């Protein structure tokens, strides 16, 4: 029963949004969607850094080839599946503010 109430609330919210909010001009200006994505940076789009630090073993790794894991809305990268498994077994050990901030990052290029 709770799900039904929840659904009803959302339906009402969406209805009002469509009616009075942003939905109105989406429907009105349907054919005139200009693509300005190239210059504007979308807040939803998240780009991975080129390199990141494996929180488990401390190695710098290339994110393109690294194993990744999401914890508390942040993405973490690992040099290997083993490191990721260790992390996922106890992520709080590695995401707590006592480990990362105290070590100086070893990036040479300041970008
Ligand atoms: Zn590692």
Boltz pocket constraint, residues with backbone or C-beta under 6 A from the ligand:
constraints:
  - pocket:
      binder: B
      contacts: [[A, 54], [A, 56], [A, 57], [A, 58], [A, 59], [A, 78], [A, 79], [A, 80], [A, 83]]
      max_distance: 6.0
